[in-house]
Amino acid sequence: MANYYLDSETYKHHLHHPLMKRIVELKERNFADKEAFDYAPVDFEDAMDSYDKVLEIVGEICADIIAPNAEEVDHEGPTVANGRVIYASGTQRNLEAVRKAGLMGINMPRQYGGLNFPTVPYIMAADMVSRADASFENLWGLQDCAETLYEFGNEDQHKRYIPRVCGGETMSMDLTEPDAGSDLQAAMLKATYSEQDGCWYLNGVKRFITNGDSDIHLVLARSEEGTRDGRGLSMFIYDKKNGGVNVRRIENKMGIKGSPTCELVYKNAKAEIVGDRKLGLIKYVMALMNGARLGIMAQAVGLSEAAYQEGFAYAQERKQFGKAIIEFPAVYEMVALMRAKADASRSMLYETARFVDIYKALDDISKERKLEPEERQEMKKYNKLADAFTPMGKGMTTEFANQNTYDAIQIHGGSGFMKDYTCERLYRDARITNIYEGTTQLQVVAAIRHVTTGTYLAQIHEYDAQDYKPELADLKQKLQAMTAKYEELVKLVTETKDNEYIDFQARRLVEAASHCVFGYLLLQDANRTESFRRSAEVYITYGQAEVNKIYAYITTFDRESIDFFKA
Ligand SMILES: Cc1cc2nc3c(=O)[nH]c(=O)nc-3n(C[C@H](O)[C@H](O)[C@H](O)COP(=O)(O)OP(=O)(O)OC[C@H]3O[C@@H](n4cnc5c(N)ncnc54)[C@H](O)[C@@H]3O)c2cc1C
């Protein structure tokens, strides 16, 4: 029987990373839950075994149910009637399957009906779901909003909402408005407090809301009358059971057609506030988006993998000029690079997930007791790394998903342009990944800080200081040469102290840093598991050439030439 989890050693390789020991230790707090829940793990091996088993179920559902439904879902799509969304029939079957298997809320604490899974296995499930159908991953992945509810909601809200998510209810994050896209500070949906009713009411319009007819919404709204910036925004929970929000229309989109993208009208919709007033954007939405960005990285990884699988299979089957097209250098180069980009993206995804796991588990512990000084240091370190790796990872992996799906079509030639082949859907589905949850340009805005302050460089040096097998020495040397060029470029650009010029070169600097980081991550993979060696070789060869291109561009660039580019 097909199973996405078992069909390669990739997932187990990432699941069994050395840092998992620390993650499980923090997440399970000396396995205290074993007294209260008979399904809670009793030790590290037991915890890993439970992740393994659940991921095996996810792998089976992906291969047997979600992937076979994907084409029909893409064709049928959701509809809207009387202000309510009706999912495509395949989506309904998918939802039924994941609910029945208990795969909703798996990362939530056990006392609310979850399995207390760390981010790593949770995001691994998202990677597989996306590989099966990226549009369904949107619906399944939005349960991640529960994480924000858990982090910032009060105990009463935890008790009332989280068990519902674990029981299979869906969520959405309602942030974007017609005039507030990348710039969410401009959000104007109005929140008014009624002293008489002792609750808030929401009025206004949100657009482009994925799964906007969900059961539980997290909403960014303006609670402070007369304000116009982010400091006047708060976060609210809207419960569909209370009514007041209707779906005016769903968008007719290019891709992820199974995922309903809704325009919502709020008319006196009763809502309750999450956490403190005025921290909606500054604190809560930032956390929400970081989690969601990791989800989109997983979506991109799933798509990159699926594109590789399709491209590789076709390149082996298709014959031209008397031989399989994979024998032509132009084609085998594309296939090898697709494999390397998918592997590099996946390594970045799980590295980021591990950073998130450690700092979040420590943050959660800090709500119960005072952290020891070394624990506080550890939390600070991993929080900073998660902040740095999330925008770099989201930016690069989603661009790679676009490149891989583009190349999958190229390998298929004219057939790839036809609706008969899966690669056509993958290409359309990938196109949104580098736009929503912050465009690549906005990821660069977040990541450049870590270029100029040296977060990436310090981490690259840490990777370099680790022990590698002697046969990987050549690759390590290449990475050292790339890093030296990157360092030189950062110095050259930042020394100008010209902010416009730094912004102009920012994407190139972030990309150069990314090639070093991704290269080192693959080197570590190859050090642990031999089958990653080829991707490490291919990626580092490619990454070095990319860094050289960036180096040539920046070192020969005349700063005055910026004017050529201005509108
Ligand atoms: C299918 C789909 C699903 C979505 N789902 C959701 C959802 O569930 N919830 C939600 O709240 N939103 C959702 N969105 C909205 C999405 O997050 C926004 O579309 C996205 O953040 C970009 O905003 P915008 O479309 O207004 O583009 P703009 O902000 O108008 O950007 C246009 C261009 O300008 C560039 N740009 C803007 N500002 C800067 C800057 N400071 N520096 C450099 N470049 C800049 C952008 O990179 C982009 O290239 C969804 C959108 C789509 C299409």
The ligand as a Gaussian input file, in Angstrom:
#p B3LYP/6-31G(d) Opt

LIG

0 1
 C       -5.249000      32.907000      -2.244000
 C       -5.011000      33.871000      -1.139000
 C       -5.253000      33.484000       0.162000
 C       -5.052000      34.383000       1.220000
 N       -5.365000      34.008000       2.504000
 C       -5.341000      34.946000       3.495000
 C       -5.830000      34.645000       4.808000
 O       -6.213000      33.525000       5.117000
 N       -5.857000      35.636000       5.722000
 C       -5.424000      36.899000       5.449000
 O       -5.513000      37.763000       6.312000
 N       -4.930000      37.217000       4.228000
 C       -4.886000      36.278000       3.239000
 N       -4.416000      36.583000       1.983000
 C       -3.881000      37.917000       1.738000
 C       -2.367000      37.891000       1.511000
 O       -1.681000      37.651000       2.704000
 C       -1.982000      39.226000       0.834000
 O       -2.517000      39.171000      -0.481000
 C       -0.490000      39.428000       0.801000
 O        0.022000      39.635000       2.087000
 C       -0.083000      40.622000      -0.076000
 O       -0.893000      41.738000       0.143000
 P       -1.569000      42.471000      -1.107000
 O       -2.244000      41.434000      -1.929000
 O       -2.428000      43.571000      -0.601000
 O       -0.376000      43.035000      -1.939000
 P        0.427000      44.477000      -1.716000
 O        0.661000      44.613000      -0.273000
 O       -0.421000      45.496000      -2.385000
 O        1.734000      44.199000      -2.479000
 C        1.892000      44.405000      -3.883000
 C        3.386000      44.323000      -4.224000
 O        4.130000      45.348000      -3.539000
 C        5.202000      44.775000      -2.816000
 N        5.414000      45.514000      -1.566000
 C        4.477000      46.007000      -0.722000
 N        5.050000      46.592000       0.334000
 C        6.384000      46.460000       0.184000
 C        7.540000      46.828000       0.949000
 N        7.448000      47.456000       2.119000
 N        8.769000      46.508000       0.472000
 C        8.906000      45.855000      -0.708000
 N        7.861000      45.478000      -1.463000
 C        6.619000      45.756000      -1.033000
 C        4.777000      43.329000      -2.560000
 O        5.890000      42.490000      -2.356000
 C        4.041000      43.003000      -3.849000
 O        4.967000      42.612000      -4.821000
 C       -4.576000      35.688000       0.933000
 C       -4.307000      36.057000      -0.391000
 C       -4.528000      35.175000      -1.418000
 C       -4.275000      35.629000      -2.825000

